[in-house]
């Protein structure tokens, strides 16, 4: 289901896997950061016959430019993870800019939600199993133009790749971050109330606790760790939204 938002100004977009492009190419030719394994009931194949629990391996990574990451061995790294779903943030590329091996890797379904501005932001997801559907964006025009939200649905399970604004380049950027958080909080609450199983992965650009940031004290004036980042913050543990913070 796609949850309604009172501030939604544009329709949520659906997407198809870029895997179909690989099939067309082949026909024409003839031919650890954020790693988690979770147990989930309902959609993926059981570990053993007769079992009612399922193992899903999900990896999340800020690549700081997917093409740059690829030149440094990203694809080999991803293969070694043997993940069911890989969530990426800051891909900094449009689909038209990507080589075939990134756009449609063999045996994977690929989905992209790039920013309209080239070389900026953007999220992507690779999945072994084709989802029931892919949702691009929140349906909020200015946020979706920045490519910050991508969701894959499998039965009652949703996996999300999210990239929050950093707010680190100045007061204007910090204001955009606060604006995003203010409008994203209702979405979080609606997702929690939907009854779906949801795994929310991404780069929040907010330090959850002191352990999550080097030189915590000296960064108290910087976006992401300053006290003023707390009001309206989407951090589940501080807002009592009923979410579980599962790793760092």
Residue, then its C-alpha position, 0 to 999 in steps of 0.5 A: x500500500x502507498x500511504x497518504x500524506x496530508x502534504x503530498x503534492x505529487x503522485x508517488x511514482x512506480x518503477x520497473x526493474x532495469x533487469x529488463x534492459x539486460x534481457x534486451x541486451x542479451x537478446x540482441x547479442x545472443x547471448x561492510x558497512x551496515x550489514x544485517x541479516x534479519x529473520x522475517x516471516x511471509x515472503x522469502x523462501x524458508x531456510x529449511x522445509x517446514x520452517x515458518x521463519x525466513x532469513x533476509x540479508x540486507x546491506x546498506x551503504x552510502x557510496x558517495x558516488x556509485x561510479x566512483x565506488x564501482x572504480x574502487x571495487x564496489x561490484x565485487x564487494x557487493x557480490x561477496x555480501x550475498x545480500x538479498x537487498x542492497x540499499x545505496x545512498x548518494x549515488x550521484x548519477x542518473x540512470x543514463x550515466x550508468x554503465x551496463x554493469x551498474x544499471x542492470x547487474x546479472x541476476x539482480x533487479x536494479x532500481x534508481x531514484x536519482x536527483x534531478x540535479x546531476x552529481x547530487x544525492x540519489x538512492x538506489x536498490x539492488x535485489x535478488x528477487x523482483x519485488x511486487x512493486x517499487x515506489x519512487x519518492x514520497x510524493x512531495x515535489x521538492x523532496x522527490x526532486x532530490x532523490x531521497x526515498x526508494x521503497x521495494x515491497x515484498x508481500x507484507x515486507x517493505x525495504x526502504x533506502x533513505x538519504x536525509x539532507x546533511x544540512x552541513x553547508x550552511x543555514x539554508x541547507x540546515x533549514x531544508x533539513x528541518x523542512x524534510x524532517x518535519x514532513x517525513x515524521x508523519x510518513x514514519x508514523x503512518x508507516x508504523x500504523x500500517x501494519x506492514x513489516x518495514x526495514x528502513x535503511x539509509x544515511x540519516x545524517x544525524x548521530x544517534x548517540x555519542x558512539x556514532x560520531x568521532x569527536x562528539x564534543x567538538x561537533x556539537x555546533x555542526x549539523x547532525x549532532x548539534x542540540x537543535x537537530x533534536x526537535x522534530x528529529x526522525x530518530x525513532x528512539x527519541x520521538x517514541x514512534x515505536x521504531x527499533x534502532x537496529x544497528x550502526 
